[in-house]
């Protein structure tokens, strides 16, 4: 049995003893990780996230510099509230946009392959975008009960499976509907590849 690559080259495929096709040996990101293309980053302490879709932003922004020559496939997004009661009720999600010229790398993305190559990403916790971001996807709400206790998940991990592609000059950033002072820690997992 043979399969074809994108370039049309025929290669043998692996099958189980039963004839079932073997799609992966290990985790779904293992091959990309072994190739040194998977990176992760997280705020190193709880941050105050700008409310809504502000161009002057604080939180966690994964920025793809203009001219990087790479695309970023977003594999996952995580967040955790570090206070029993967030400052105000809020929605958590991700937003995207362009205008990343002022971004710098204040937090280094870590290659998930020990000793692998460095990321080309700029990961910033405070940046002024020259374009207003757009809300891309929401994941959770945090509300309050009558006893003023937070109602919402304390830990969340969203597997995006490469469904968001960040091209050069654009970003994906943590979204928080309302300002929550030093409450949340965010994280991104992404693959860098040459398109």
C-alpha positions as CSV (number, residue, x, y, z in Angstrom):
1,X,0.0,0.0,0.0
2,X,1.3,3.5,-0.9
3,X,0.4,7.0,-0.1
4,X,1.4,10.3,-1.7
5,X,3.0,13.4,-0.3
6,X,1.8,16.9,-1.2
7,X,4.5,16.9,-3.9
8,X,3.1,13.7,-5.4
9,X,5.9,11.3,-4.2
10,X,4.7,7.8,-3.5
11,X,5.6,6.4,0.0
12,X,4.7,3.2,1.8
13,X,2.2,3.6,4.6
14,X,2.2,1.8,7.9
15,X,-0.7,-0.5,8.9
16,X,-1.5,-2.6,12.0
17,X,-1.6,-6.4,11.8
18,X,-5.3,-6.0,11.2
19,X,-4.7,-3.8,8.1
20,X,-5.9,-0.6,9.9
21,X,-3.9,2.5,8.9
22,X,-1.5,3.9,11.5
23,X,-2.0,7.6,11.5
24,X,0.4,8.6,14.3
25,X,3.0,7.1,16.5
26,X,2.7,9.1,19.7
27,X,0.9,12.3,20.4
28,X,-0.7,14.3,17.6
29,X,2.0,17.0,17.8
30,X,5.0,14.7,18.4
31,X,6.3,14.8,14.8
32,X,6.2,18.7,14.7
33,X,7.8,18.8,18.2
34,X,10.6,16.4,17.2
35,X,11.2,18.7,14.1
36,X,11.7,21.6,16.5
37,X,8.6,23.5,15.3
38,X,6.4,23.6,18.4
39,X,6.7,26.4,20.9
40,X,5.0,27.4,24.2
41,X,4.8,30.5,26.2
42,X,3.0,31.7,29.4
43,X,2.8,34.8,31.5
44,X,5.2,34.3,34.4
45,X,2.8,35.9,36.8
46,X,-0.8,37.0,36.9
47,X,-1.5,40.0,34.6
48,X,-4.0,42.7,34.2
49,X,-5.7,42.3,30.8
50,X,-7.0,45.3,28.9
51,X,-10.8,45.3,28.7
52,X,-12.3,44.4,25.3
53,X,-10.7,45.1,21.9
54,X,-8.3,47.9,22.8
55,X,-5.4,48.6,20.6
56,X,-3.3,49.6,23.6
57,X,-3.1,46.2,25.1
58,X,-1.9,44.3,28.2
59,X,-2.2,40.6,28.7
60,X,-0.4,38.0,26.5
61,X,0.1,38.7,22.8
62,X,1.7,36.2,20.3
63,X,2.9,38.4,17.5
64,X,4.3,37.3,14.2
65,X,6.8,39.9,13.0
66,X,6.6,41.4,9.5
67,X,9.1,39.5,7.3
68,X,9.4,36.5,9.6
69,X,8.9,34.1,6.8
70,X,6.9,31.8,9.1
71,X,3.3,31.2,9.8
72,X,2.1,30.3,13.3
73,X,-0.5,27.5,13.6
74,X,-2.2,28.0,17.0
75,X,-2.4,24.6,18.7
76,X,-3.8,25.6,22.0
77,X,-4.7,28.4,24.4
78,X,-4.8,28.2,28.2
79,X,-5.9,30.4,31.1
80,X,-6.2,30.2,34.8
81,X,-7.6,32.6,37.3
82,X,-5.3,33.1,40.3
83,X,-7.8,34.7,42.6
84,X,-10.8,33.0,44.3
85,X,-12.9,36.0,43.1
86,X,-11.8,37.8,39.9
87,X,-12.2,41.6,40.1
88,X,-15.4,41.7,37.9
89,X,-17.5,39.3,35.9
90,X,-15.9,38.7,32.5
91,X,-15.6,36.7,29.3
92,X,-12.3,35.0,28.3
93,X,-11.3,34.3,24.7
94,X,-8.8,35.2,22.0
95,X,-8.7,38.1,19.5
96,X,-6.6,38.6,16.4
97,X,-5.4,41.5,14.3
98,X,-2.6,43.2,12.5
99,X,-0.4,46.2,13.3
100,X,2.3,44.5,15.4
101,X,5.1,46.8,14.4
102,X,5.6,48.0,18.0
103,X,5.7,44.6,19.5
104,X,8.8,43.3,21.2
105,X,9.6,40.0,22.8
106,X,9.4,40.4,26.5
107,X,8.7,36.8,27.2
108,X,10.7,34.2,25.2
109,X,8.7,31.4,23.5
110,X,10.1,28.0,24.5
111,X,10.8,25.3,22.0
112,X,9.1,22.1,23.2
113,X,12.1,20.2,21.9
114,X,14.9,20.6,24.4
115,X,17.8,22.4,22.6
116,X,15.6,23.1,19.6
117,X,15.8,26.3,17.5
118,X,14.6,29.7,18.9
119,X,11.1,31.0,18.0
120,X,10.8,34.0,15.6
121,X,7.7,35.2,17.6
122,X,7.5,38.3,19.6
123,X,5.6,37.6,22.8
124,X,4.6,40.8,24.5
125,X,2.6,41.5,27.6
126,X,2.1,45.2,26.8
127,X,1.9,46.5,23.2
128,X,0.2,49.2,21.2
129,X,-1.3,47.7,18.0
130,X,-1.8,50.1,15.1
131,X,-5.0,48.2,14.3
132,X,-7.9,47.5,16.7
133,X,-8.1,43.7,17.3
134,X,-11.2,41.6,16.4
135,X,-12.8,39.1,18.8
136,X,-12.1,35.6,17.3
137,X,-13.4,33.1,19.8
138,X,-14.8,33.0,23.3
139,X,-14.3,30.2,25.8
140,X,-15.7,30.9,29.2
141,X,-17.3,33.4,31.5
142,X,-16.5,34.2,35.1
143,X,-19.5,35.4,37.2
144,X,-20.3,35.8,40.8
145,X,-22.7,34.0,43.2
146,X,-24.8,35.7,45.9
147,X,-21.9,35.0,48.3
148,X,-19.5,36.8,45.9
149,X,-17.6,33.7,45.0
150,X,-16.4,33.2,41.4
151,X,-18.5,30.9,39.2
152,X,-16.4,29.6,36.3
153,X,-13.6,27.1,35.6
154,X,-10.4,27.8,37.5
155,X,-8.2,26.1,34.8
156,X,-9.0,25.9,31.1
157,X,-7.1,24.5,28.1
158,X,-8.5,24.9,24.6
159,X,-7.1,22.5,21.9
160,X,-7.3,24.6,18.7
161,X,-5.5,22.0,16.6
162,X,-4.0,24.6,14.2
163,X,-7.4,26.1,13.3
164,X,-6.0,29.7,13.7
165,X,-3.1,30.7,11.5
166,X,-1.1,33.8,12.4
167,X,0.7,35.2,9.3
168,X,3.5,37.7,9.4
169,X,2.4,41.1,10.6
170,X,-0.5,39.7,12.7
171,X,-1.1,38.6,16.3
172,X,-3.4,36.4,18.5
173,X,-3.9,37.7,22.0
174,X,-5.8,36.8,25.1
175,X,-9.1,38.5,25.3
176,X,-10.8,39.6,28.5
177,X,-14.1,41.5,28.3
178,X,-13.5,43.4,31.5
179,X,-10.3,44.6,33.3
180,X,-9.4,42.1,36.0
181,X,-6.4,43.4,38.0
182,X,-3.6,40.8,38.3
183,X,-6.0,37.9,38.0
184,X,-5.3,35.7,35.0
185,X,-2.3,33.8,33.6
186,X,-2.5,32.9,29.9
187,X,-0.5,30.5,27.7
188,X,-0.2,29.7,24.0
189,X,1.0,26.6,22.2
190,X,1.9,27.0,18.5
191,X,3.7,25.5,15.5
192,X,6.0,27.7,13.4
193,X,6.4,26.6,9.8
194,X,7.4,28.0,6.4
195,X,4.3,28.3,4.2
